[in-house]
Amino acid sequence: MSKPQHSLQGKTVLIAGGAKNLGGLLATDFVQHGAKAVAIHYNSAASKADAEQTLAALQKLGAKAVMLQGDLTTAAAVEKLFADTVAALGRPDIAINTVGKVLKKPMAEISEAEFDEMDAVNNKAAFFFLKEAGKQVNDGGKICTLVTSLLGAFTPFYASYAGTKAPVEHYTRAAAKELGARGISVTAVGPGPMDTPFFYGQESADAQAYHKSAAALSPFSQTGLTDIEDVVPFVRHLVSDGWWITGQTILINGGYTTK
C-alpha cells in the first residue's frame, strides 16, 4: 500500500467556520500553499459578509471556492454541508472543523438551555462532522478539529466550554483507528486563548490581563495571547507532511497549559 500524498498541491478543502479568524486564515494559507479548491462554511447572516470577503480573497488567489451556510448542530445540516461541498467541488481531501462556542460562567449559574447550546455546538456538531468526514473525505485525506488548550487546564468557570470540547479527544482517537486503514489521519488542535473577538467577548479586563501573561512565551507575542498566525503552520503541517501524527490532541499555546 502506497503512502498518502502529503503536499497541499491540488487538494480540495472544506473548512467549517472558514469565514473569518483562524478558519479564514487557514483557507487563504492553504491556497497559498497549493490547494486548488476550498469550501468555506459560515453559520448565519452575521458572518456572511466575512465569508464573502474570504471567498473573494481565495478567488483572487486563483482557487475555485464556494461559501456554504449552515447551523451544524443537527446531523442533517452536517450531511448537507458535505453533500453541497461534493456537488460543488468534488470529495474533499481535507476537512477542518473550527466551529465552537465559549461560555465563561460558574457551574451554579449555567442554565439547562445554555448547556444544551454549548453541547450542540462544541460536542454534537463535532461528532457528526467527524462522522461525515469519515464517509466523504478521500482515501489518504486529513481531518482536524479545533478544541481548546483548556483541556489541559485546572480552572473554574469554563466547565461547559472545555467540558463539551473534551469528548472530541475521544472521537479523534476512535476515528483515527477506524479510518487508518484508508490512510486518513485525524487530529485535534487546542490553541491557547487567541487574539480574536471570540476571546474578548467573554473576558473582563482583569482576566484579559491574566491570560496575556500566563503563557511561558507571552512576552514574545504581540498581544501576549496565541496569535492565529502561529497556529496556522501547525494545522497546515498536520494536514500535509505531519500525517503520521494521528489520534492526537495537540495543544498550541506558547506554554499556557500542558498535559
C-alpha positions as CSV (number, residue, x, y, z in Angstrom):
1,M,0.0,0.0,0.0
2,S,1.4,3.4,-1.0
3,K,1.8,6.3,1.4
4,P,-0.7,9.1,1.1
5,Q,0.3,12.3,-0.7
6,H,1.5,14.9,1.7
7,S,1.5,18.1,-0.3
8,L,-1.4,20.5,-0.3
9,Q,-0.8,20.9,-4.1
10,G,-4.1,20.4,-5.9
11,K,-6.1,19.5,-2.8
12,T,-9.7,20.2,-2.1
13,V,-10.5,21.5,1.4
14,L,-13.6,22.0,3.5
15,I,-13.4,24.4,6.4
16,A,-16.3,24.6,8.8
17,G,-16.2,28.1,10.3
18,G,-14.0,29.2,7.5
19,A,-15.4,32.7,7.1
20,K,-13.1,34.6,9.5
21,N,-10.5,34.5,12.2
22,L,-8.5,31.2,12.3
23,G,-10.8,29.5,9.8
24,G,-10.4,32.3,7.2
25,L,-6.7,32.5,7.6
26,L,-6.4,28.7,7.2
27,A,-8.4,29.0,3.9
28,T,-6.1,31.6,2.4
29,D,-2.9,29.9,3.7
30,F,-3.8,26.6,2.2
31,V,-4.5,28.1,-1.2
32,Q,-1.2,29.9,-1.0
33,H,0.4,26.5,-0.4
34,G,-1.2,24.9,-3.4
35,A,-4.8,23.9,-2.5
36,K,-6.9,24.2,-5.6
37,A,-10.5,24.3,-4.2
38,V,-11.9,25.4,-0.9
39,A,-15.4,25.3,0.6
40,I,-15.8,27.8,3.4
41,H,-18.7,27.3,5.7
42,Y,-20.3,30.1,7.7
43,N,-23.1,29.8,10.4
44,S,-25.5,32.6,9.8
45,A,-26.2,36.0,8.3
46,A,-24.0,37.6,11.0
47,S,-20.9,36.1,9.4
48,K,-22.0,36.2,5.7
49,A,-20.0,39.4,4.9
50,D,-16.8,37.8,6.3
51,A,-17.4,34.7,4.3
52,E,-17.9,36.8,1.1
53,Q,-14.6,38.6,1.9
54,T,-12.7,35.4,2.4
55,L,-14.3,33.9,-0.8
56,A,-13.1,36.9,-2.8
57,A,-9.6,36.6,-1.4
58,L,-9.5,32.9,-2.4
59,Q,-10.8,33.6,-5.9
60,K,-8.2,36.3,-6.3
61,L,-5.5,33.8,-5.5
62,G,-6.8,31.6,-8.3
63,A,-8.7,29.0,-6.3
64,K,-12.1,27.5,-7.0
65,A,-14.1,28.5,-3.9
66,V,-17.6,28.3,-2.6
67,M,-19.3,29.6,0.5
68,L,-21.9,27.4,2.2
69,Q,-24.2,28.4,5.1
70,G,-25.5,26.1,7.8
71,D,-26.2,25.7,11.5
72,L,-24.2,22.5,12.1
73,T,-26.0,21.5,15.4
74,T,-28.0,18.8,13.5
75,A,-26.8,15.8,11.8
76,A,-28.8,16.7,8.7
77,A,-27.1,20.1,8.4
78,V,-23.7,18.5,8.6
79,E,-24.7,15.9,6.0
80,K,-25.9,18.7,3.7
81,L,-22.6,20.7,4.2
82,F,-20.6,17.7,2.9
83,A,-23.1,16.9,0.2
84,D,-23.0,20.5,-1.1
85,T,-19.2,20.5,-1.0
86,V,-19.0,17.3,-3.0
87,A,-21.6,18.7,-5.5
88,A,-19.6,22.0,-5.9
89,L,-16.0,20.9,-5.7
90,G,-15.8,17.1,-5.5
91,R,-14.9,15.0,-2.5
92,P,-12.6,16.8,-0.1
93,D,-9.1,15.7,0.7
94,I,-9.0,17.8,3.9
95,A,-11.8,18.6,6.3
96,I,-11.3,21.0,9.2
97,N,-13.8,22.0,11.8
98,T,-13.1,25.3,13.6
99,V,-16.7,25.7,14.9
100,G,-17.0,26.5,18.6
101,K,-18.8,28.5,21.3
102,V,-17.4,29.7,24.6
103,L,-19.2,30.4,27.8
104,K,-17.5,31.6,31.0
105,K,-19.8,31.1,34.0
106,P,-19.8,29.3,37.3
107,M,-21.4,25.9,37.0
108,A,-24.1,27.0,39.5
109,E,-25.3,29.7,37.1
110,I,-25.4,27.7,33.9
111,S,-29.0,27.0,32.8
112,E,-30.1,23.9,31.0
113,A,-30.7,25.8,27.8
114,E,-27.2,27.3,27.9
115,F,-25.7,23.8,28.5
116,D,-27.7,22.3,25.7
117,E,-26.5,25.0,23.3
118,M,-22.9,24.5,24.3
119,D,-23.2,20.8,23.9
120,A,-24.8,21.1,20.5
121,V,-22.1,23.4,19.1
122,N,-19.0,22.0,20.6
123,N,-19.8,18.3,21.0
124,K,-22.7,17.2,18.8
125,A,-21.6,19.2,15.8
126,A,-18.0,17.9,16.2
127,F,-19.2,14.3,16.4
128,F,-21.3,14.5,13.2
129,F,-18.6,16.5,11.4
130,L,-16.1,13.6,12.1
131,K,-18.7,11.1,11.1
132,E,-19.4,12.7,7.7
133,A,-15.8,13.5,7.1
134,G,-15.0,9.8,7.6
135,K,-17.6,9.0,4.9
136,Q,-16.8,11.7,2.4
137,V,-13.0,12.5,2.7
138,N,-10.9,10.9,0.1
139,D,-8.6,8.0,1.0
140,G,-5.3,9.4,2.2
141,G,-7.1,12.5,3.5
142,K,-6.8,14.5,6.6
143,I,-9.3,15.6,9.3
144,C,-8.7,18.1,12.0
145,T,-11.0,19.6,14.7
146,L,-10.3,22.7,16.8
147,V,-10.7,22.2,20.5
148,T,-9.1,24.3,23.3
149,S,-6.0,24.4,25.5
150,L,-8.3,24.5,28.5
151,L,-8.4,20.7,28.1
152,G,-5.1,20.8,29.9
153,A,-6.1,23.4,32.5
154,F,-7.2,23.2,36.1
155,T,-9.6,26.2,36.2
156,P,-13.0,27.3,37.2
157,F,-15.8,28.9,35.1
158,Y,-15.2,27.1,31.8
159,A,-16.9,23.8,32.7
160,S,-19.4,24.0,29.9
161,Y,-16.8,25.0,27.3
162,A,-13.9,22.7,28.0
163,G,-16.4,20.0,29.1
164,T,-18.2,20.0,25.8
165,K,-14.9,20.1,23.8
166,A,-13.4,17.3,25.8
167,P,-15.3,14.5,24.0
168,V,-13.6,15.5,20.7
169,E,-10.4,13.9,22.0
170,H,-12.1,10.6,22.3
171,Y,-13.9,11.0,18.9
172,T,-10.5,11.8,17.4
173,R,-8.9,8.6,18.7
174,A,-11.8,6.5,17.6
175,A,-11.9,8.0,14.1
176,A,-8.1,7.7,13.7
177,K,-8.4,3.9,14.4
178,E,-11.5,3.4,12.2
179,L,-10.1,5.4,9.3
180,G,-6.4,4.5,9.5
181,A,-6.8,1.6,7.0
182,R,-7.8,4.2,4.4
183,G,-4.7,6.3,5.1
184,I,-6.7,9.1,6.7
185,S,-5.1,10.9,9.7
186,V,-7.3,12.5,12.3
187,T,-6.2,15.1,14.8
188,A,-7.4,17.8,17.2
189,V,-5.7,21.1,17.8
190,G,-6.2,23.1,21.1
191,P,-5.0,26.7,20.8
192,G,-4.5,28.8,23.8
193,P,-6.6,32.0,24.2
194,M,-6.4,33.6,20.8
195,D,-6.3,37.2,19.9
196,T,-9.8,37.2,18.2
197,P,-13.3,38.6,19.2
198,F,-14.0,35.0,20.3
199,F,-11.8,35.7,23.3
200,Y,-12.5,39.3,24.2
201,G,-16.3,38.9,24.3
202,Q,-16.0,36.6,27.4
203,E,-13.3,38.1,29.5
204,S,-13.1,41.0,31.9
205,A,-10.2,43.4,31.8
206,D,-8.5,41.6,34.7
207,A,-9.0,38.2,33.1
208,Q,-7.6,39.5,29.8
209,A,-4.5,40.8,31.6
210,Y,-4.0,37.4,33.3
211,H,-4.4,35.4,30.0
212,K,-2.0,37.8,28.3
213,S,0.7,36.9,30.8
214,A,0.0,33.3,31.5
215,A,1.9,31.6,28.7
216,A,5.7,31.0,29.0
217,L,6.2,32.7,25.7
218,S,3.7,35.5,26.3
219,P,6.4,38.2,26.1
220,F,7.1,37.2,22.5
221,S,3.6,37.6,21.3
222,Q,2.3,41.0,20.2
223,T,-0.7,40.6,22.4
224,G,0.5,38.1,24.9
225,L,-2.1,35.7,23.5
226,T,-1.9,32.9,21.0
227,D,-1.8,34.7,17.6
228,I,-3.7,32.8,14.9
229,E,-0.8,33.2,12.6
230,D,1.2,31.0,14.9
231,V,-1.5,28.3,14.9
232,V,-1.9,28.1,11.1
233,P,1.6,26.4,10.3
234,F,0.9,23.6,12.8
235,V,-2.5,22.8,11.3
236,R,-1.0,23.0,7.8
237,H,1.7,20.6,8.9
238,L,-0.9,18.1,10.4
239,V,-2.9,18.0,7.2
240,S,0.2,17.6,5.0
241,D,3.7,16.4,6.0
242,G,2.6,15.7,9.5
243,W,0.1,13.0,8.5
244,W,1.9,10.4,10.6
245,I,0.5,12.2,13.7
246,T,-3.0,10.8,14.1
247,G,-5.4,10.3,17.0
248,Q,-3.7,13.0,18.9
249,T,-4.7,16.3,20.5
250,I,-2.0,18.9,20.1
251,L,-2.0,22.0,22.4
252,I,-0.6,25.1,20.6
253,N,-0.3,27.8,23.2
254,G,3.2,29.0,23.9
255,G,3.3,27.2,27.3
256,Y,-0.1,28.3,28.6
257,T,-1.1,24.8,29.6
258,T,0.1,21.3,29.0
259,K,-0.9,17.7,29.8
